[in-house]
Amino acid sequence: NSGVKISAVTYQNVSGTSATPIAIRFRCSATAPCEGIKLYNVNLIYSKQSAKSFCFSATGTSRGQVTPESCLM
């Protein structure tokens, strides 16, 4: 668990290749969840394959083209 709270972070117009199969990973603290994360036009692949996203204790929104599909609630 972390004593640092992450909030109101925007990722916009991001594209590229991920070094791992999970291209979007938000692994936040259960006691200090990440909130207000925004994904706008994010396009990430993994070695010419579909990438995945993983979220734990993270909320936010996505707009536009977001690949892999956002896991934010």
TORVEX-393654 format. One record per residue (C-alpha): residue in one letter; x, y, z. Coordinates in steps of 0.2 Angstrom, whole numbers. Layout:
REM TORVEX-393654
+------+-------+-------+-------+
! rest !    px !    py !    pz !
+------+-------+-------+-------+
!    a !     X !     Y !     Z !
...
+------+-------+-------+-------+
END
This chain:
REM TORVEX-393654
+------+-------+-------+-------+
! rest !    px !    py !    pz !
+------+-------+-------+-------+
!    n !     0 !     0 !     0 !
!    s !     5 !    18 !    -4 !
!    g !     3 !    34 !     5 !
!    v !     3 !    43 !   -11 !
!    k !   -13 !    46 !   -20 !
!    i !   -13 !    48 !   -39 !
!    s !   -27 !    59 !   -47 !
!    a !   -32 !    69 !   -62 !
!    v !   -19 !    62 !   -74 !
!    t !   -22 !    63 !   -93 !
!    y !   -13 !    53 !  -106 !
!    q !   -17 !    60 !  -123 !
!    n !   -12 !    56 !  -141 !
!    v !     0 !    42 !  -135 !
!    s !     5 !    29 !  -148 !
!    g !    18 !    15 !  -149 !
!    t !    24 !    -2 !  -145 !
!    s !    23 !    -9 !  -127 !
!    a !    38 !   -20 !  -121 !
!    t !    26 !   -31 !  -112 !
!    p !     9 !   -39 !  -116 !
!    i !     0 !   -27 !  -104 !
!    a !     2 !   -10 !  -112 !
!    i !    -9 !    -1 !  -100 !
!    r !    -7 !    -5 !   -81 !
!    f !   -14 !     5 !   -67 !
!    r !   -10 !    -4 !   -51 !
!    c !   -15 !     7 !   -37 !
!    s !   -17 !     6 !   -19 !
!    a !   -33 !     0 !   -11 !
!    t !   -31 !    13 !     3 !
!    a !   -27 !    27 !    -9 !
!    p !   -35 !    23 !   -26 !
!    c !   -31 !    32 !   -42 !
!    e !   -45 !    43 !   -47 !
!    g !   -49 !    54 !   -62 !
!    i !   -37 !    45 !   -74 !
!    k !   -41 !    51 !   -92 !
!    l !   -36 !    41 !  -108 !
!    y !   -38 !    51 !  -124 !
!    n !   -33 !    43 !  -141 !
!    v !   -21 !    30 !  -134 !
!    n !   -15 !    17 !  -147 !
!    l !    -3 !     4 !  -140 !
!    i !     2 !   -13 !  -148 !
!    y !    13 !   -27 !  -142 !
!    s !    25 !   -35 !  -154 !
!    k !    12 !   -34 !  -169 !
!    q !    -1 !   -42 !  -158 !
!    s !   -16 !   -36 !  -147 !
!    a !   -10 !   -28 !  -131 !
!    k !   -20 !   -29 !  -115 !
!    s !   -24 !   -17 !  -100 !
!    f !   -25 !   -20 !   -82 !
!    c !   -33 !   -10 !   -68 !
!    f !   -33 !   -12 !   -49 !
!    s !   -41 !     1 !   -39 !
!    a !   -41 !    14 !   -53 !
!    t !   -56 !    24 !   -60 !
!    g !   -57 !    36 !   -74 !
!    t !   -63 !    39 !   -92 !
!    s !   -58 !    36 !  -110 !
!    r !   -62 !    45 !  -126 !
!    g !   -58 !    43 !  -144 !
!    q !   -48 !    28 !  -150 !
!    v !   -41 !    18 !  -135 !
!    t !   -31 !     2 !  -139 !
!    p !   -30 !    -9 !  -129 !
!    e !   -48 !    -7 !  -122 !
!    s !   -48 !     4 !  -107 !
!    c !   -51 !    -6 !   -90 !
!    l !   -54 !    10 !   -81 !
!    m !   -71 !    11 !   -72 !
+------+-------+-------+-------+
END
